[in-house]
Amino acid sequence: MVRHLLARLAERRSDEAACLDRSRIPEKFGPEVIGATILLGYCLASRDELRERIETSAPVVIVEVPHADWIEPMAIAIGAVFGSDPRRGEEIRTDTAGSRRGPIVVEPGTRGRQYDSDGMSRTARALREHRALIGVTAGLSASLPSDLLRACEERLVVDAFDPEAVELLLDHVVGNVPNRRIAEDAAGAIEPADLRIAIHPARGAEGALNRLCAVLESRLRRSRSADAPRLQDLTGYGPALEWGLAAATDLSAYARNSISWSACEQAVLLAGKPGTGKSSFADALARQAGVPLVAGSLARWQAEGDAHLGSTLKAMRAFFEAARKAAPCIALIDELDSFGDRRKFAHREREYWTLVVNGLLECLDGAGGRAGVLLVGTTNDRDRIDPAILRSGRFDRCITIPLPSIVDLAAILRHHLGQDLPDEDLTDAARRAVGGTGADCAAWVRRARGRARRAARALSPADLLAEIDATDTLPTRADDFRAAVHESGHAVVAHALGFEVQSISLHRTTERGGLTGLRARDMYPTAGGLRDLLAVYLAGRAAEILVFGDPSNGSASDLAVATEICGRMHCSWGLEERIAVRPLEAASNDLETTIERDLRRASDVAASILLERRAGFDRLTDVLVVQRAVGRAEIEATLGIVPERQSASNAS
């Protein structure tokens, strides 16, 4: 069957003996089309009845190729070997009986579900004229015209190359076969561009095979880089990891036509501090799903035309078009907050930036949808993103990537160390690295290796610790103790008032201090619940006063948030005496006095709780100083069961 189709490709007639006459192969048929013909021949080897029907009757067939890049070569090959122009469905060969009409070949439309009119008209023409109709796709049948899908009778799944197919290709193009065979996995990774680059009669069989192996090795080496793990190999991503594994499974199933696109996750916004690995997550997600990654950002699109509006919008649309052609794929839009919020644009720039945001919204929706394209956006600040970008159907799901825990940091350091320090317990290094990111870990390991290399010796644990501690703002023991007192104060009061304390940690620099992680107690808090929350925010300051006699400026951010909440209780949320809404900026002296009174009451509640639970507070502070990070289970074990007590809303 394969040689039969190659003979058809060589002479456009059914004389199989002509396959030996390679001088008659049309020049426009490159090795990628010949390769597609071979793959088609293997697929039809046991389907003689289908081949005969394509030649003599009017079946409707869908041919699925291994990769989107094979669609065009396969369409050309089908049209050529069965006797028609794959672009027009026109008759291009005759026999003694006169004109023979070949099949009409249809490729996916270039706008997703909005098929180009030519493709739709060719489908209609084939059905009207009772012609064979063949649709070529890469697993996304939904991108073919609906009439073709509904009429489909047969589905052919074309396999990837194997060593025997490569040997046959070289024999047909070059004239002989090499002395060795290509490896199985390398053959299976062949793409049309690899054949165009490597296979030419002038190289001979050995030279062409050597060139092909070199091209494949270069590409496979990049894709298998040690710095490019799959999602399942990553740590420190919290809820994002669970979501990503499920999304990758669904996308893989969609690529196999096992589930519909409507059943898949379609977009996610990853929020987190710089260096938490948001872009790396998208890269690993693509590898986990076994699909390509298409990456873009507003900065890239503006750079393509000196930020001129027309060229920026053109580059943006080209990105989405590339993603649709590569589907199923991951489409990453980095730094999504760079688009801004149309409500906040300065008057002088409003028109330009409004059109940019509108252009993005148009691309996100798309007249034909974006089946098979899983959008991943990243941001350091979700609040700077236009709400329309975040509405349902766009980036409506937002997952925050937290700073890594001690366990996560140890695993991340181990990943970057590779074979270095294989037996070293990295727990101590991870404790000293609390507050750092995955990017920080990579930098510390890189610098530690440089330190050891310059000293002409092997890497040691001391090198790594020295780089982790190498900062001008490293806290002193006194700084650590004050930060531990502050964070333990938050945790003790929160625990006493019924909040779930998930973790507390000390960060490695004085700028970062520490962090207490809480789970919200109520989805819709009342005035009483918010008063409890005020006490929690002011507990760090109260703890410093209890232990040191005076607070530090480390409480400034807590005071700012507490003041904002208290002010909105009086001015915006109708939770106190007034229910009329008025701007906080217009607060009167009387209102400022009221807010001051409420905050002092909340501070007194926090101080009272700390005095009642001084022993547990001191234990937790000591544990935090030593370990630098404490999880929920250890917090609860240290503080014990909290007896029933008054809430802050009823305390005087």
For each residue, the residues with C-beta under 8 A, 3 or more apart:
1: 4 5 41 42 44 45 48 51
2: 5 6 37 38 41 42 45 168
3: 6 7 16 19 41
4: 1 7 8 16 19 41
5: 1 2 8 9 37 38 40 41 44 77 81
6: 2 3 9 10 19 34 37 38 41 172
7: 3 4 10 11 14 15 16 17 18 19
8: 4 5 11 12 13 14 80 81 82 83
9: 5 6 12 25 29 33 34 37 77 80 81
10: 6 7 18 19 21 22 24 25
11: 7 8 15 18 21 24
12: 8 9 80 83 92 93
13: 8 18 93
14: 7 8
15: 7 11 18
16: 3 4 7 19
17: 7 20
18: 7 10 11 13 15 21 24
19: 3 4 6 7 10 16 172
20: 17
21: 10 11 18 24
22: 10 25 172 173 175
23:
24: 10 11 18 21
25: 9 10 22 29 34
26: 29
27:
28:
29: 9 25 26 33 34 76 80
30: 33 34 195 196
31: 34 35 169 173 195 196 199 200
32: 35 36 73 192 193 195 196
33: 9 29 30 36 37 73 76 77 80
34: 6 9 25 29 30 31 37 38 77 169 172 173
35: 31 32 38 39 73 161 165 169 190 192 195
36: 32 33 39 40 65 70 73 74 76 77 192
37: 2 5 6 9 33 34 40 41 77 80 81
38: 2 5 6 34 35 41 42 165 168 169 172
39: 35 36 42 43 65 70 74 158 159 160 161 165
40: 5 36 37 43 44 63 74 77 78 81 158
41: 1 2 3 4 5 6 37 38 44 45
42: 1 2 38 39 45 158 159 165
43: 39 40 47 63 156 157 158 159
44: 1 5 40 41 47 48 50 51 156
45: 1 2 41 42
46:
47: 43 44 50 51 156
48: 1 44 51 52
49: 52 53
50: 44 47 53 54 59 61 154 156
51: 1 44 47 48 54 55
52: 48 49 55 56 57
53: 49 50 56 57 59 132
54: 50 51 57 59 61 82 103 132 134
55: 51 52 82 83 132
56: 52 53
57: 52 53 54 132
58: 126 130 131 132 133
59: 50 53 54 132 133 153 154
60: 126 132 133 134 135 148 151 152 153 154
61: 50 54 132 133 134 135 152 153 154 155 156
62: 134 135 136 137 141 144 148 149 152 154 155 156
63: 40 43 74 78 134 135 136 137 156 158
64: 137 138 139 141 155 156 157 158
65: 36 39 68 70 71 74 136 137 138 158
66: 70 138 158 159 160
67: 70 138 191
68: 65 71 138 325 326 327
69: 72 73 191 192 193
70: 36 39 65 66 67 73 74 138 158 191 192
71: 65 68 74 75 107 108 136 137 138
72: 69 75 76 107 192
73: 32 33 35 36 69 70 76 77 192
74: 36 39 40 63 65 70 71 77 78 136 158
75: 71 72 78 79 86 105 107 136
76: 29 33 36 72 73 79 80 86
77: 5 9 33 34 36 37 40 73 74 80 81
78: 40 63 74 75 81 82 86 103 105 134 136
79: 75 76 82 83 84 85 86 87 102 103 105
80: 8 9 12 29 33 37 76 77 83 86
81: 5 8 9 37 40 77 78
82: 8 54 55 78 79 102 103 132
83: 8 12 55 79 80 91 92 93 100 101 102
84: 79 88 89 90 91 92 101 102 103 104 105
85: 79 88 89 90 92
86: 75 76 78 79 80 89 105
87: 79
88: 84 85 122
89: 84 85 86 102 103 104 105 122 125 126 131
90: 84 85
91: 83 84 94 99 100 101 102
92: 12 83 84 85 102
93: 12 13 83 100 102
94: 91 98 99 100
95: 98 100
96:
97: 100
98: 94 95
99: 91 94
100: 83 91 93 94 95 97
101: 83 84 91 129 131
102: 79 82 83 84 89 91 92 93 131 132
103: 54 78 79 82 84 89 126 131 132 133 134
104: 84 89 122 123 125 126 131 132 133 134
105: 75 78 79 84 86 89 122 134 135 136
106: 119 122 123 133 134 135 136 144 145 148
107: 71 72 75 119 135 136 137
108: 71 115 136 137 138 140 143 144
109: 112 113 114 115 116 119 143 144 145 368
110: 116 321 324 325
111: 114 115 116 324 366 367 368
112: 109 143 324 366 368 369 370 371
113: 109 142 143 368 369 371
114: 109 111 367 368
115: 108 109 111 119 120 143 144 145
116: 109 110 111 119 120
117: 120 121
118: 121 122
119: 106 107 109 115 116 122 123 145
120: 115 116 117 123 124 145 147
121: 117 118 124 125
122: 88 89 104 105 106 118 119 125 126
123: 104 106 119 120 126 127 133 145 147 148
124: 120 121 127 128 147
125: 89 104 121 122 128 129 131
126: 58 60 89 103 104 122 123 129 131 132 133
127: 123 124 130 133 147 151
128: 124 125
129: 101 125 126
130: 58 127
131: 58 89 101 102 103 104 125 126
132: 53 54 55 57 58 59 60 61 82 102 103 104 126
133: 58 59 60 61 103 104 106 123 126 127 148 151
134: 54 60 61 62 63 78 103 104 105 106
135: 60 61 62 63 105 106 107 141 144 145 148 149 152
136: 62 63 65 71 74 75 78 105 106 107 108
137: 62 63 64 65 71 107 108 140 141 143 144
138: 64 65 66 67 68 70 71 108
139: 64 255 256 257 328
140: 108 137 143 327 328 371 372
141: 62 64 135 137 144 149 257
142: 113 149 261 371
143: 108 109 112 113 115 137 140 327 371 372
144: 62 106 108 109 115 135 137 141 148 149
145: 106 109 115 119 120 123 135 148 149
146: 149 150
147: 120 123 124 127 150 151
148: 60 62 106 123 133 135 144 145 151 152
149: 62 135 141 142 144 145 146 152
150: 146 147
151: 60 127 133 147 148
152: 60 61 62 135 148 149 155
153: 59 60 61
154: 50 59 60 61 62
155: 61 62 64 152
156: 43 44 47 50 61 62 63 64
157: 43 64
158: 39 40 42 43 63 64 65 66 70 74
159: 39 42 43 66 162
160: 39 66 187 188 189 190
161: 35 39 165 166 187 188 190
162: 159 165 166 184 187 188
163: 166 167 181 182 183 184 187
164: 167 168
165: 35 38 39 42 161 162 168 169 187
166: 161 162 163 169 170 181 182 187 190 209 212
167: 163 164 170 171 177 178 181
168: 2 38 164 165 171 172
169: 31 34 35 38 165 166 172 173 195 199
170: 166 167 173 174 176 177 178 199 205 208 209
171: 167 168 174 175 176 177 205
172: 6 19 22 34 38 168 169
173: 22 31 34 169 170 199 200 201 208
174: 170 171 199 200 201 203 204 205 208
175: 22 171 201 205
176: 170 171 204 205
177: 167 170 171 205
178: 167 170 181 205 206 208 209
179: 206
180: 209
181: 163 166 167 178
182: 163 166 186 187 209 212 213
183: 163 186 187
184: 162 163 187 188
185: 188 189
186: 182 183 189 190 213 216 217 220
187: 160 161 162 163 165 166 182 183 184 190
188: 160 161 162 184 185
189: 160 185 186 216 219 220
190: 35 160 161 166 186 187 194 195 212 216
191: 67 69 70 194 195
192: 32 35 36 69 70 72 73 195 196
193: 32 69 196 197
194: 190 191 197 198 212 215 216 219
195: 30 31 32 35 169 190 191 192 198 199 212
196: 30 31 32 192 193 199
197: 193 194 211 215
198: 194 195 203 208 211 212 214 215
199: 31 169 170 173 174 195 196 203 208 211 212
200: 31 173 174 203 208
201: 173 174 175 204
202:
203: 174 198 199 200 207 208 211
204: 174 176 201 207 208
205: 170 171 174 175 176 177 178 208 209
206: 178 179 209 210
207: 203 204 210 211
208: 170 173 174 178 198 199 200 203 204 205 211 212
209: 166 170 178 180 182 205 206 212 213
210: 206 207 213 214
211: 197 198 199 203 207 208 214 215
212: 166 182 190 194 195 198 199 208 209 215 216
213: 182 186 209 210 216 217
214: 198 210 211 217 218
215: 194 197 198 211 212 218 219
216: 186 189 190 194 212 213 219 220
217: 186 213 214 220 221
218: 214 215 221 222
219: 189 194 215 216 222 223
220: 186 189 216 217 223 224
221: 217 218 224 225
222: 218 219 225
223: 219 220 228 287
224: 220 221 228
225: 221 222 228
226: 418
227:
228: 223 224 225 283 284 287
229: 233 234 284 287 415
230: 233 234 284 287 288
231: 234 241 244 245 248 281 284 285 287 288
232: 245 288
233: 229 230 284 415
234: 229 230 231 237 241 277 280 281 284
235: 241 404 407 408 411 412 415
236: 276 277 402 404 405 408 409 411 412 438
237: 234 240 241 244 277 281 401
238: 241 400 401 402
239: 242 243 399 400
240: 237 243 244 270 281 399 400 401
241: 231 234 235 237 238 244 245
242: 239 245 246
243: 239 240 246 247 265 268 397 399
244: 231 237 240 241 247 248 281 284 285 288
245: 231 232 241 242 248 249 288
246: 242 243 249 250 265
247: 243 244 250 251 264 265 268 285 289 374
248: 231 244 245 251 252 285 288 289
249: 245 246 252 253 289
250: 246 247 253 254 259 263 264 265
251: 247 248 254 255 264 265 289 291 328 330 372 374
252: 248 249 255 256 289 290 291
253: 249 250 256 258 259 264
254: 250 251 257 258 259 260 261 263 264 328 372
255: 139 251 252 289 290 291 328 372
256: 139 252 253
257: 139 141 254
258: 253 254
259: 250 253 254 263 264
260: 254 263 264
261: 142 254 264 266 371 372
262:
263: 250 254 259 260
264: 247 250 251 253 254 259 260 261 374
265: 243 246 247 250 251 268 374 397
266: 261 370 373 374 375
267: 374 375 376 377 394 395 396 397
268: 243 247 265 374 375 376 377 395 397 398 399
269: 336 377 378 379 382 385 390 395 397 398 399
270: 240 278 281 282 376 377 378 379 398 399 401
271: 278 378 379 380 381 382 398 399 400 401
272: 276 277 278 380 400 401 402
273: 276 380 403 437
274: 380 437 439
275: 437 438 439 440
276: 236 272 273 401 402 403 404 437 438 439
277: 234 236 237 272 280 281 401 437 438 439
278: 270 271 272 281 282 334 378 379 401
279: 282 283 295 332 334 378
280: 234 277 283 284 438
281: 231 234 237 240 244 270 277 278 284 285 376 401
282: 270 278 279 285 286 293 295 330 332 376 378
283: 228 279 280 286 287 293 332
284: 228 229 230 231 233 234 244 280 281 287 288
285: 231 244 247 248 281 282 288 289 330 374 376
286: 282 283 289 291 292 293 329 330
287: 223 228 229 230 231 283 284 290
288: 230 231 232 244 245 248 284 285
289: 247 248 249 251 252 255 285 286 328 330 374
290: 252 255 287
291: 251 252 255 286 326 328 329 330
292: 286 326 329 330
293: 282 283 286 329 330 332
294: 319 322 323 326 329 330 331 332
295: 279 282 331 332 334
296: 300 301 316 319 331 332 333 334
297: 300 301 333 334 335 338
298: 301 302 312 316 335 338 339 356
299: 302 303 335 338
300: 296 297 303 304 315
301: 296 297 298 304 312 315 316 319
302: 298 299 305 306 307 312 315
303: 299 300 306 307
304: 300 301 311 312 314 315
305: 302 308 310 311 312 314 315
306: 302 303 311
307: 302 303 311 312
308: 305 311 312
309: 312 313 352 355 356
310: 305 313 314
311: 304 305 306 307 308 314 315
312: 298 301 302 304 305 307 308 309 315 316 356 359
313: 309 310 316 317 355 356 359
314: 304 305 310 311 317 318
315: 300 301 302 304 305 311 312 318 319
316: 296 298 301 312 313 319 320 359 360 363
317: 313 314 320 321 359 363
318: 314 315 321 322
319: 294 296 301 315 316 322 323 331 363
320: 316 317 323 324 331 363 366 370 373
321: 110 317 318 324 325
322: 294 318 319 325 326
323: 294 319 320 326 327 329 331 370 373
324: 110 111 112 320 321 327 366 370 372 373
325: 68 110 321 322
326: 68 291 292 294 322 323 329
327: 68 140 143 323 324 370 371 372 373
328: 139 140 251 254 255 289 291 372 373 374
329: 286 291 292 293 294 323 326 372 373 374
330: 251 282 285 286 289 291 292 293 294 374 376
331: 294 295 296 319 320 323 370 373 374 375 376
332: 279 282 283 293 294 295 296 376 377 378
333: 296 297 336 375 376 377 378
334: 278 279 295 296 297 378
335: 297 298 299 338 378 379 380
336: 269 333 339 377 378 379 385 389 395
337: 340 379 380 381 382 384 385
338: 297 298 299 335
339: 298 336 353 356 357 360 385 386 389
340: 337 344 345 353 357 384 385 386
341: 344 345 384 385 386 387
342: 345 350 353 354 357 386 388
343: 386
344: 340 341
345: 340 341 342 349 350 353 354
346: 349 350
347: 350
348:
349: 345 346 352 353
350: 342 345 346 347 353 354
351: 354 355
352: 309 349 355 356
353: 339 340 342 345 349 350 356 357
354: 342 345 350 351 357 358
355: 309 313 351 352 358 359
356: 298 309 312 313 339 352 353 359 360
357: 339 340 342 353 354 360 361 386 388 389
358: 354 355 361 362
359: 312 313 316 317 355 356 362 363
360: 316 339 356 357 363 364 389
361: 357 358 364 365 388 389 394
362: 358 359 365 366
363: 316 317 319 320 359 360 366
364: 360 361 370 375 389 394
365: 361 362 393 394
366: 111 112 320 324 362 363 369 370
367: 111 114
368: 109 111 112 113 114
369: 112 113 366
370: 112 266 320 323 324 327 331 364 366 373 375
371: 112 113 140 142 143 261 327
372: 140 143 251 254 255 261 324 327 328 329
373: 266 320 323 324 327 328 329 331 370
374: 247 251 264 265 266 267 268 285 289 328 329 330 331
375: 266 267 268 331 333 364 370 394 395
376: 267 268 270 281 282 285 330 331 332 333
377: 267 268 269 270 332 333 336 389 395
378: 269 270 271 278 279 282 332 333 334 335 336
379: 269 270 271 278 335 336 337 382 384 385
380: 271 272 273 274 335 337
381: 271 337 384 385
382: 269 271 337 379 385 390 398
383:
384: 337 340 341 379 381
385: 269 336 337 339 340 341 379 381 382 389 390 395
386: 339 340 341 342 343 357 389 390
387: 341 390 391
388: 342 357 361 391 394
389: 336 339 357 360 361 364 377 385 386 394 395
390: 269 382 385 386 387 394 395 396 398
391: 387 388 394 396
392: 396
393: 365 396
394: 267 361 364 365 375 388 389 390 391
395: 267 268 269 336 375 377 385 389 390 398
396: 267 390 391 392 393
397: 243 265 267 268 269
398: 268 269 270 271 382 390 395
399: 239 240 243 268 269 270 271
400: 238 239 240 271 272
401: 237 238 240 270 271 272 276 277 278 281
402: 236 238 272 276 405 517
403: 273 276 435 436 437 515
404: 235 236 276 408 409 412 436 437 438 441
405: 236 402 408 409 503 505 629 631
406: 409 410 427 430 431 434 627 628 629
407: 235 410 411 430
408: 235 236 404 405 411 412
409: 236 404 405 406 412 413 426 429 430 433 434 436 441
410: 406 407 413 414 426 427 429 430
411: 235 236 407 408 414 415
412: 235 236 404 408 409 415 416 438 441
413: 409 410 416 417 426 429 430 433 441 444 445 464
414: 410 411 417 426
415: 229 233 235 411 412 418
416: 412 413 441 442 445 446
417: 413 414 420 421 426 445 459 464
418: 226 415
419: 422
420: 417 445 449 459
421: 417 424 426 459 460 461 464
422: 419
423:
424: 421 461
425: 428
426: 409 410 413 414 417 421 429 430
427: 406 410 430 431
428: 425 431 432 465
429: 409 410 413 426 432 433 461 464 465 468
430: 406 407 409 410 413 426 427 433 434
431: 406 427 428 434 627 628 629
432: 428 429 465 468 469 508 628
433: 409 413 429 430 436 440 441 444 468 508
434: 406 409 430 431 505 506 507 508 628 629
435: 403 505 506 507 508 509 512 515
436: 403 404 409 433 440 441 444 468 508
437: 273 274 275 276 277 403 404 440 441
438: 236 275 276 277 280 404 412 441 442
439: 274 275 276 277 442 443
440: 275 433 436 437 443 444
441: 404 409 412 413 416 433 436 437 438 444 445
442: 416 438 439 445 446
443: 439 440 446 447 467
444: 413 433 436 440 441 447 448 464 467 468
445: 413 416 417 420 441 442 448 449 464 467
446: 416 442 443 449 450
447: 443 444 450 451 467 470
448: 444 445 451 452 459 463 464 466 467
449: 420 445 446 452 453 459 463
450: 446 447 453 454
451: 447 448 454 455 463 466 467
452: 448 449 455 457 458 459 460 463
453: 449 450 456
454: 450 451
455: 451 452
456: 453
457: 452 460
458: 452
459: 417 420 421 448 449 452 463 464
460: 421 452 457 463 464
461: 421 424 429 464 465
462: 465 466
463: 448 449 451 452 459 460 466 467
464: 413 417 421 429 444 445 448 459 460 461 467 468
465: 428 429 432 461 462 468 469
466: 448 451 462 463 469 470
467: 443 444 445 447 448 451 463 464 470
468: 429 432 433 436 444 464 465 508
469: 432 465 466 474 508
470: 447 466 467
471: 474 508 509
472:
473: 509 510 511
474: 469 471 508 509 510
475: 479 480 483 506 508 509 510
476: 479 480
477: 480 481
478: 481 482
479: 475 476 482 483 510
480: 475 476 477 483 484 506 625
481: 477 478 484 485 621 625
482: 478 479 485 486 544 548 552 554
483: 475 479 480 486 487 506 507 513 514 554
484: 480 481 487 488 506 514 621 624 625
485: 481 482 488 489 543 544 547 548 621
486: 482 483 489 490 513 514 540 541 543 544 552 554 555
487: 483 484 490 491 504 505 506 514 515 516 540 624
488: 484 485 491 492 504 543 617 620 621 624
489: 485 486 492 493 539 540 541 542 543 544 546 606 610 617
490: 486 487 493 494 504 516 536 537 539 540 543
491: 487 488 494 495 501 504 516 620 635 639
492: 488 489 495 496 539 543 609 610 613 616 617 620 639
493: 489 490 496 497 535 536 539 542 605 606 609 610
494: 490 491 497 499 501 516 518 536 539
495: 491 492 499 501 635 636 639 642
496: 492 493 609 612 613 642 645
497: 493 494 532 535 536 609 647 648
498: 521 532 642
499: 494 495 518 519 521 532 536
500: 518 519 521 632
501: 491 494 495 504 516 517 518 632 635 636
502: 517 518 519 631 632
503: 405 515 516 517 629 630 631 632 635
504: 487 488 490 491 501 514 515 516 517 620 624 629 630 635
505: 405 434 435 487 514 515 624 628 629 630
506: 434 435 475 480 483 484 487 513 514 624 625 628 629
507: 434 435 483 512 513 514 515
508: 432 433 434 435 436 468 469 471 474 475 512
509: 435 471 473 474 475 512
510: 473 474 475 479 513
511: 473
512: 435 507 508 509 515
513: 483 486 506 507 510 554
514: 483 484 486 487 504 505 506 507
515: 403 435 487 503 504 505 507 512
516: 487 490 491 494 501 503 504 540
517: 402 501 502 503 504
518: 494 499 500 501 502 536
519: 499 500 502
520: 523 525
521: 498 499 500 525 529 532 533
522: 525 526 529
523: 520
524:
525: 520 521 522 529 530 533
526: 522 529 530 575
527: 530 531 569 575 576 649
528: 531 532 647 648 649 650
529: 521 522 525 526 532 533 649
530: 525 526 527 533 534 565 569 575
531: 527 528 534 535 598 601 602 605 647 648 649
532: 497 498 499 521 528 529 535 536 647 648 649
533: 521 525 529 530 536 537 565
534: 530 531 537 538 562 565 566 598 599 602 648
535: 493 497 531 532 538 539 602 603 605 606 609 648
536: 490 493 494 497 499 518 532 533 539 606
537: 490 533 534 540 558 559 561 562 565 602
538: 534 535 541 542 555 558 559 562 599 602 603 606
539: 489 490 492 493 494 535 536 542 543 606 609 610
540: 486 487 489 490 516 537 543 544 554 555 558
541: 486 489 538 544 545 551 555 558 559 603
542: 489 493 538 539 545 546 603 606 607 610
543: 485 486 488 489 490 492 539 540 546 547 606 610 617
544: 482 485 486 489 540 541 547 548 550 551 552 554 555
545: 541 542 548 549 550 551 607
546: 489 542 543 607 610 611
547: 485 543 544
548: 482 485 544 545 551
549: 545
550: 544 545
551: 541 544 545 548 554 555
552: 482 486 544 555
553: 556
554: 482 483 486 513 540 544 551
555: 486 538 540 541 544 551 552 558 559
556: 553 559 560
557: 560 561
558: 537 538 540 541 555 561 562
559: 537 538 541 555 556 562 563 599
560: 556 557 563 564
561: 537 557 558 564 565
562: 534 537 538 558 559 565 566 599 602
563: 559 560 566 567 595 599
564: 560 561 567 568 584
565: 530 533 534 537 561 562 568 569
566: 534 562 563 569 570 595 598 599
567: 563 564 570 571 572 584 587 591 595
568: 564 565 571 572 573 584
569: 527 530 565 566 572 573 575 576 598
570: 566 567 575 576 577 578 591 594 595
571: 567 568 578 581 582 583 584 587 591
572: 567 568 569 581 584
573: 568 569
574: 578 579 581
575: 526 527 530 569 570
576: 527 569 570 594
577: 570
578: 570 571 574
579: 574
580:
581: 571 572 574
582: 571 586 587
583: 571 586
584: 564 567 568 571 572 587
585:
586: 582 583
587: 567 571 582 584 591 592 595
588: 591 592
589: 592 593
590: 593 594
591: 567 570 571 587 588 594 595
592: 587 588 589 595 596
593: 589 590 596 597
594: 570 576 590 591 597 598
595: 563 566 567 570 587 591 592 598 599
596: 592 593 599 600
597: 593 594 600 601
598: 531 534 566 569 594 595 601 602
599: 534 538 559 562 563 566 595 596 602 603
600: 596 597 603 604
601: 531 597 598 604 605 648 651 652
602: 531 534 535 537 538 562 598 599 605 606 648
603: 535 538 541 542 599 600 606 607
604: 600 601 607 608 651
605: 493 531 535 601 602 608 609 648 651
606: 489 493 535 536 538 539 542 543 602 603 609 610
607: 542 545 546 603 604 610 611
608: 604 605 611 612 651
609: 492 493 496 497 535 539 605 606 612 613 645
610: 489 492 493 539 542 543 546 606 607 613 614 617
611: 546 607 608 614
612: 496 608 609 645
613: 492 496 609 610 616 617 639
614: 610 611 617 618
615: 618 619
616: 492 613 619 620 638 639 640
617: 488 489 492 543 610 613 614 620 621
618: 614 615 621 622
619: 615 616 622 623 638 639
620: 488 491 492 504 616 617 623 624 630 635 638 639
621: 481 484 485 488 617 618 624 625
622: 618 619 625 626
623: 619 620 626 627 630 634 638
624: 484 487 488 504 505 506 620 621 627 628 629 630
625: 480 481 484 506 621 622 628
626: 622 623
627: 406 431 623 624 630
628: 406 431 432 434 505 506 624 625
629: 405 406 431 434 503 504 505 506 624
630: 503 504 505 620 623 624 627 634 635 638
631: 405 502 503 634 635
632: 500 501 502 503 635 636
633: 636 637
634: 623 630 631 637 638
635: 491 495 501 503 504 620 630 631 632 638 639
636: 495 501 632 633 639 640
637: 633 634 640
638: 616 619 620 623 630 634 635
639: 491 492 495 613 616 619 620 635 636 642
640: 616 636 637
641:
642: 495 496 498 639 645
643:
644:
645: 496 609 612 642
646: 650 651
647: 497 528 531 532 650 651
648: 497 528 531 532 534 535 601 602 605 651
649: 527 528 529 531 532
650: 528 646 647
651: 601 604 605 608 646 647 648
652: 601
